[in-house]
Amino acid sequence: MARFVFITGGVVSSLGKGLTAAALGALLQARGYSVRLRKLDPYLNVDPGTMSPFEHGEVYVTDDGAETDLDLGHYERFTGVAARRTDSVSSGRIYQTVLERERRGDYLGRTIQVIPHVTDQIKDFIAIGEDEVDFMLCEIGGTVGDIEGLPFFEAIRQFIQSRARGQCVLMHLTLLPYIAASGELKTKPTQHSVKELRSIGLMPDVLVCRTEHEIPERERAKIALFCNVRPEAVVPARDLGSIYEAPVAFHAAGLDQAIIDAFGISPVPRPELSPWEGVMDAIRHPDGEVQVGIVGKYTRLEDAYKSIAEALTHGGIANRVRVEAQWIDAEIFEREDPAPYLENLNAILVPGGFGERGTEGMIRAAQFARERKVPYLGICLGMQMAVIEALRNLAGLARAGSEEFDVEAGEKRYEHVVYHMKQWVSGNETVRRELEDAKGGTMRLGAYRALLRPGSRVASIYGSTEISERHRHRFEVDISYRDRLEAHGIVFSGLSPDGKLPEILEIPDHPWFIGVQFHPELQSRPLAPHPLFADFVRAAVEQSRLV
Ligand code: GLN
């Protein structure tokens, strides 16, 4: 039976709850325990799949095809445990399930209420698969006091009450603001936030306090006294140079010990932190630096491409270099010559995206990379744009474009070399879709296998001819253009097992030009950098030596 750690936040949002949960997961693993992390989001969207990246940052896709919160990306990067559909839930999904059951008559005519029906649904969700791991870490999105969050907090209260003493621990994240004028760290907001928790029947066992300064012993004792926790359970969380310092830093601050003590576990194995120390060392003492330009649509908000930014960092760790990411708004290249922006880069990445805006700029970036022999990685939309570029500029198809753009514009302006996928094979099933289908959860989502051409660059990078990568797209490069692309030196070196869907393209006669229909960034981890990112950064290092 698992032990449960509930992770809540107070005072303000964006304190790094997800990261703290993920780092705690890594620390428990470092002591030999198995873990699973789970996110409960109070918002009413059924999942974040239909939210704008500007609203909610990146949508993280799991192997089993769920569109989830980006915190699940942190969880996977820190623990290496592949998240599942059942590791992310929102109020919207909970209510949807309850209401569907009500319509089916499952509640036998009773009045449906938040307590117990909604809270029961939440409790059932929390307990899914509890027998599989030693520790289940459940993070509640938002901050205590939010109206939407109340059913979740109430469900946790009931859950803790229903379990054996010592099976559940509550960890609460707060902020200690620093008042420069008086040179003081203020504990009052933390006291109020804990008071708020206690008013709904929850008693934190461990407090993690975000702070820009050392917490003086006196303040720590005060927090402990007023918030009713032990002084050792007040864990300072200082700002870090890199998020990957978190496991080692939190261990030094006593986080894992405080959690273990709160459960009353003893004796405990000592943690094996050397892999994380290795990561820290590579980040702190790189042998050089490379400049990678990311030419995309949502570059105003880095969270929109969170996993790509992290995967580039992992590629840097693999090569012991610092990767300086330059975020470039693709729309600029629709008005200006890309050369001045791209000339000084060691590599160019065009990431995923939706809609036509910015795509002409991405096409120009792909053209620049191809012609100027700069390493290029095109991800999803970035692969589709590389195909359009090549067909327009090499094969003379001036009207090559994506059906996605015409659907948006409501008129046919392009030859659809990237078309809307109406059916594809998933396992033993054929999935069918129409353009008119609802938007939520209807893309080609999750892990699909691909077969790589023996002897290709990607086969050597992966060290295998069979891979599994995560997808999230509605449109697809039309394989019937294969001959016209091959005539110009562009090959499809990865295909779906049935041979119908191009999964990877590459230009053998180029220092490094690869487009992938899937999202390799979702499977990259600091302790196991994704081979494509590791090799892309290696190519960038090589390019930097040429100039
Ligand atoms: N908009 C494109 C599609 O739906 C690309 C999606 C993506 O880049 N994730 O196919």
Residues whose N, C-alpha, C, O or C-beta is under 5 A from the ligand:
A	BS01	LIG	G352 G353 F354 G355 I379 C380 L381 R472 H473 R474 F475 E476
